Amino acid sequence: MKYINKADKDKACKIHMKKVGPGRRRTALLAVLLAVASVFSGCGNLKYEMDYQSAAKVSSFNVTVGQTNDSAKPFASDLCVVTGNLMDSETVDISKAKAAVLFDLNDKEVLYAQNPHERLYPASITKVMTALVALKNGSPDQMLTATNAVKITESGAQLCGLKAGDTMTLNQALHILLMYSANDAANLIAENIGGSVEHFVEMMNEEAKSLGATNTNFANAHGLTDENHYTTCYDLYLIFNEAIKYETFSEIIQTTSYQTTYYDGNGKAKEVSYTSTNRFIKGDVQAPSNINVIGGKTGTTSAAGHCLILMSRDTGGAPYISVILGADTNDDLYEQMTDLLDEINK
């Protein structure tokens, strides 16, 4: 039969389907479905790995039946990705540290990578995640009250001297946490935001996984040594990259000095002042020419060595994140970080 136009063709098809009866119609429909299935499963052995979610805009179900024009966004589309070492030993000497990375955030380019995925102790750089989880789940003006959880007895631990009953805002606590690196301030934040220190640590680990920091596990909110508390240079980049999206965090990490007043359980005022532990921010160490260090976080324990994460910009304002973990001495840390930042100029 020769069809003159689409209308005649459709009419003829309807007449034919009536003639073949319901049984044959089901057989014909099954044949069509099998043919469609073969297109997606047999031809070229195409395979879709996305979860089966019939209600999702993008899923294996909707791709197969052609119900959506949306496309899946790759998880790391806005991130720098590094699979291994990328080093130039002739221009950068990081031999006195365990790991280091330098990332160009605008171009998503890896400028340097030494052991980027090696699990190491992060010391107080942990507090970047503490601040991130606190800002994500609390507000800067939220009032915090200290309990006995702030009592830390480990020898050499950096403390601001909090006592049970002391009160301050989250904003005050974050300044003390990030600038002075007080470990008791970390537990103050953790208990008040998480309900308990233990639950807050669970929140930290959940956040790490959501950011793709899969080589990270936190055992506490402050970074004091624990064999089950570890991360990597790359994971710290992921965490820091998320934290700098919060204005409060970004403001604090570039603050040189801070004065504030909080209150004890009897309402007595306690006046305190702190300076940044970051030698670039304090002006004790100069960044390479054409590089402006915006801010960052330090970390030091006997097990972790000397650690530093920084946010910097070049003369055009382009942002960079750099991390060094496990430097032998504090002087070595800043000398190596200066060499690493100089890579931005090349």
PyMOL commands that set and color helices and strands:
alter all, ss='L'
color gray80, all
select helices_A, chain A and resi 6-41+43-45+60-65+123-137+148-150+170-180+183-194+197-210+233-243+247-253+279-282+330-345
alter helices_A, ss='H'
color red, helices_A
select strands_A, chain A and resi 99-104+109-114+143-145+167-169+257-263+269-275+291-301+305-314+319-327
alter strands_A, ss='S'
color yellow, strands_A
deselect
rebuild
show_as cartoon
